[in-house]
Amino acid sequence: MLNLYVPFLVYGLFIFYCTVLVWSITAGALTIYPYLCLIGAALLFGVASALALYQVKPAAWLGLICLALTTPMFFGLALDVGLQSGILSAVLVAAAAVLYLGMFNSVKVLRTGGPAFTVTHPVRVALTLVPALLLVLGVMLLFGWL
């Protein structure tokens, strides 16, 4: 459970935040890729991370699909913006590390079939609310409602 929850939450939130940041630096979205990257990141940290607490196999499949969708677009957007090389390399290394952890744990869960870490019911409910609240906060920040 937590071996999928944490990487999906961290990577999805990281990609969501970085896409919004890159989008704010540029003149706006000229293609559909930033929109797809935002949708994939929101699905990853909003749905797949919460689903990992209850149903690990569907969460692993959804996580792999979202990781495969968002990763090339994010790395393409980050390289197109042309940030300073130190900042860009730090962002890309951090994203690659969490991406590897998420993909490795997803494949591991799909092969073995069971969660490695379990949590009690009250903790599970509290952890389910974290991505939902972050998603609402992110959308409010994205549209300037906050």
N, C-alpha and C positions, 0 to 999 in steps of 0.2 A: 503494500500500500504506500507507505511513505517513500519507498525507493522510486516510485513513479510520481508521487504527488510533488515532492520537492523539486526535482529537475523540471517538470512541466510548468510548475508555478514560476520558478525563477527564470527559466529560459523564455517562457511566453511573456512575462512581464518585462523582461529585458528587451526582447525584440519589439514589443509594443512601444515601450518608452523610447528606444533608439530610433524606431521608424518615425514616431511623432517628432523627435528631435531633429532628425535629418530632414523631414518634411518642413519643419519650421525654418531651417536654414536656407533651403532652396526656395524658388519662386512659387512652388506649389506642385501638385501632382500632374505631370504631363502624360503619364501612362496609367494603366490599371494596376501596375505592380504594387505601389504603396497601399492601395485599398485591399488587395489580396493579402498582402503581408500583415496588415492590421487585423483583417478578419481571421487569418490563420493564427495569429498570436492571441487574439481574444478567445478563440476556440480552445487553444492550447492551455492558457492559464485559467480561463473561465469555466470550461466544460470538462476537458480531459483531466485536469488536476483534481477537480471535485469528484469526477466519475471514478478516479483511481482509488478513492476511499471505499467505494462500494462494489464495483465490478472491475476487476483488474484487467481482464482480457480485452473487453471493448475499449477501455481507457488506453491500453497499450496500442491497439490498432489506430484509434483516433489520434493518439499522440504521434505515432510514426507518420501518419498522413500529414498532420500539421507541421511536424518537423521537416518533412520532405517538401512541403509547400513553402514554408517561410524562409528556410535557410538560404537557398540560392538567391531569392529576391532580396533578402536583407544584406547579404554579402555584396551583391551587385549594387544596391543603393549606397552602402557604406563606401564602396570603392569609387563610385561615381561622384560623390560629394567632394572627395579630396581633402579630408581633414588633415591636420598635421600628422606626420608619420608616427610619432610617439603615441598620440591619443588613438589613432586608428589601429595601430598594432595591438595596443592594450585591449581595445574593444573587441577586435577580431579574435585574440587569444582567449579572452574570457568567454566569448560566445562559442568558440569551438570546444572549449573544455566542458561547458554545460551541455552543449549539443551531444558530445560524445557520451556523457553520463546518461542523458535521457535516452539516446538510441540504444546504448548497451543494456540499460535496465529494461527497456521495452522488449527487446529481443529475448532477454533472459526470462522475463515473465511469460512471454509467448511460448518459449521452449519448455519451461518447467511447469507452468500452469498455476503457480500459487504465489501469494504475497510473501515477502520476506519479513516484513514488519507489520504488526497489527496494532490498532489503537482501540481504546474503549469507546463506547457509544457517545458519551458527552464530548469527548475530545474530537471525535469524528464529526459531530454536528458543528462544533466550533470551527474546525478546519474547513468545513464545507462553506461556511459563511465568508471566510477570508477572500477567496477568489471572486465571489459575487460582489462583495463590497469594493474590492480593488477594480473590478470591471466597471461598476457604476461610477466610481471616482475618476477612472481614466476617461470614460465617455464624457463626464461633466467637464473635465479639464480640456479634452479635445475640442469640444464645442464652445468653450468659454463660458459655461454656466456657473463656474465657481470662481 
